[in-house]
Amino acid sequence: MNGIYGMELQYESLVPIERPKDTFLSVGTVTFLMEGKELPLDFSITEGGTEGNAGSIVRINACIRNFDPKIFADEYEKLGLEASELDFSFFAARYHDTYLLEVYTEYFYQKSMVYLPVTLKSACLLFQDGQTLDYRDRITVCAQSRLAEVS
């Protein structure tokens, strides 16, 4: 089986970040628009870090892992899918009709909980055998707009 391992995501701040070491990034649900239907994926582990100097635009690299198909089992059933079908072959066969619709992301200063706007520069879906699918050119304007908004 060549199921989902995780995703590599690269963000860039939209404003200068005064204290990059004091920031926190959390990524949860990733939603693909596939053949006109929404396909959510949930990940419970976010790892990564920032690159850049204080007071400048920074890059935030993240790897999200621990795909949990149970979270959206009902949605998969409504789409006529089994979670076990969500493998490299499934995504590769639909790649040209698939877009990244939303990446639930929170980026903020840890102490003050001030949210910071970001843009998603790249997104790569990773599979257990090391194969990947690059979605950097398949990120919707809607996804970018939601990331730019801050609470």
C-alpha positions as CSV (number, residue, x, y, z in Angstrom):
1,M,0.0,0.0,0.0
2,N,1.2,3.4,-0.9
3,G,-0.9,5.6,1.3
4,I,-0.5,9.2,2.3
5,Y,2.5,10.0,4.5
6,G,2.0,13.7,4.9
7,M,2.6,17.0,3.1
8,E,5.5,19.5,2.8
9,L,4.3,23.1,2.8
10,Q,6.3,26.3,2.4
11,Y,4.8,29.6,3.4
12,E,6.0,33.1,3.3
13,S,4.9,35.9,5.7
14,L,3.1,38.8,4.1
15,V,4.4,41.3,6.7
16,P,7.8,41.6,8.3
17,I,8.1,39.4,11.3
18,E,9.9,41.1,14.3
19,R,10.5,37.9,16.3
20,P,10.5,34.8,14.0
21,K,11.7,32.6,16.9
22,D,8.6,33.5,18.9
23,T,6.1,32.4,16.3
24,F,4.1,29.2,16.0
25,L,2.6,27.5,12.9
26,S,-0.2,25.0,13.2
27,V,-1.7,23.2,10.1
28,G,-4.8,21.0,10.3
29,T,-7.1,20.1,7.5
30,V,-6.1,20.3,3.9
31,T,-9.0,20.4,1.4
32,F,-8.6,19.5,-2.2
33,L,-11.1,20.3,-4.9
34,M,-11.1,17.2,-7.0
35,E,-13.3,16.7,-10.0
36,G,-15.7,19.4,-8.6
37,K,-15.9,17.7,-5.1
38,E,-14.2,18.6,-1.9
39,L,-11.8,16.0,-0.4
40,P,-10.6,16.9,3.1
41,L,-7.5,15.4,4.6
42,D,-6.6,15.7,8.3
43,F,-3.1,15.7,9.8
44,S,-2.3,15.8,13.5
45,I,1.4,16.6,13.5
46,T,3.0,19.8,12.3
47,E,6.8,20.2,12.3
48,G,9.0,22.9,10.8
49,G,10.7,26.2,11.3
50,T,11.4,29.6,10.0
51,E,14.1,31.0,7.8
52,G,14.9,34.7,7.7
53,N,16.0,37.6,9.9
54,A,14.0,39.5,12.5
55,G,12.2,42.5,10.9
56,S,11.9,40.9,7.5
57,I,9.7,38.7,5.4
58,V,10.3,35.1,6.6
59,R,9.8,31.7,5.1
60,I,8.0,29.0,7.1
61,N,8.7,25.4,6.2
62,A,6.3,22.8,7.5
63,C,5.9,19.1,7.3
64,I,2.5,17.8,8.3
65,R,2.2,14.1,9.1
66,N,0.0,11.5,10.8
67,F,-2.9,11.5,8.3
68,D,-6.0,10.4,10.1
69,P,-8.7,9.0,7.7
70,K,-11.1,8.4,10.6
71,I,-11.7,12.2,11.0
72,F,-13.5,12.5,7.6
73,A,-14.7,8.9,7.2
74,D,-18.3,10.0,6.7
75,E,-17.3,12.5,4.0
76,Y,-15.3,9.8,2.2
77,E,-18.3,7.5,2.3
78,K,-20.5,10.2,0.8
79,L,-18.0,10.5,-2.0
80,G,-18.1,6.7,-2.5
81,L,-14.5,6.3,-1.3
82,E,-12.8,4.1,1.2
83,A,-9.9,5.7,3.1
84,S,-7.6,2.9,1.8
85,E,-8.2,4.2,-1.7
86,L,-6.4,7.5,-1.0
87,D,-3.0,6.4,-2.3
88,F,-0.6,7.7,-4.9
89,S,-2.5,6.1,-7.8
90,F,-5.7,7.7,-6.7
91,F,-4.2,11.2,-6.6
92,A,-2.0,10.8,-9.7
93,A,-5.0,9.7,-11.8
94,R,-6.9,12.8,-10.8
95,Y,-3.9,15.3,-10.6
96,H,-5.0,17.5,-13.6
97,D,-8.5,17.9,-12.2
98,T,-7.3,18.6,-8.6
99,Y,-6.6,21.9,-6.9
100,L,-5.7,22.8,-3.3
101,L,-8.8,24.6,-2.1
102,E,-7.9,25.3,1.6
103,V,-5.1,24.7,4.0
104,Y,-6.3,25.4,7.6
105,T,-3.3,27.3,8.9
106,E,-2.7,29.4,12.0
107,Y,0.6,31.4,12.3
108,F,1.0,33.7,15.3
109,Y,3.2,35.1,18.0
110,Q,3.0,32.5,20.8
111,K,2.8,34.9,23.8
112,S,0.4,37.5,22.5
113,M,-1.6,35.3,20.1
114,V,-1.3,38.0,17.4
115,Y,-2.1,36.2,14.1
116,L,0.2,36.8,11.1
117,P,-0.8,36.7,7.5
118,V,1.0,34.3,5.2
119,T,0.9,33.0,1.6
120,L,1.4,29.4,0.5
121,K,4.4,29.2,-1.9
122,S,4.4,25.4,-2.3
123,A,2.6,22.2,-1.3
124,C,3.7,18.7,-1.9
125,L,1.7,15.6,-1.1
126,L,4.0,12.8,0.2
127,F,3.3,9.1,0.1
128,Q,4.7,6.2,2.1
129,D,7.0,4.8,-0.6
130,G,8.6,8.2,-1.2
131,Q,6.6,9.3,-4.2
132,T,5.3,12.8,-4.3
133,L,2.8,15.1,-6.1
134,D,3.6,18.8,-6.4
135,Y,0.6,21.1,-6.1
136,R,2.5,24.4,-6.0
137,D,0.8,25.5,-9.3
138,R,-2.5,24.1,-8.2
139,I,-3.2,26.4,-5.2
140,T,-6.5,28.3,-5.6
141,V,-6.9,32.0,-5.1
142,C,-9.5,31.1,-2.5
143,A,-6.9,29.2,-0.5
144,Q,-4.4,32.2,-0.7
145,S,-7.1,34.6,0.3
146,R,-8.0,32.7,3.5
147,L,-4.3,32.5,4.5
148,A,-3.9,36.3,4.0
149,E,-6.8,37.0,6.4
150,V,-6.0,37.2,10.1
151,S,-8.3,36.9,13.1
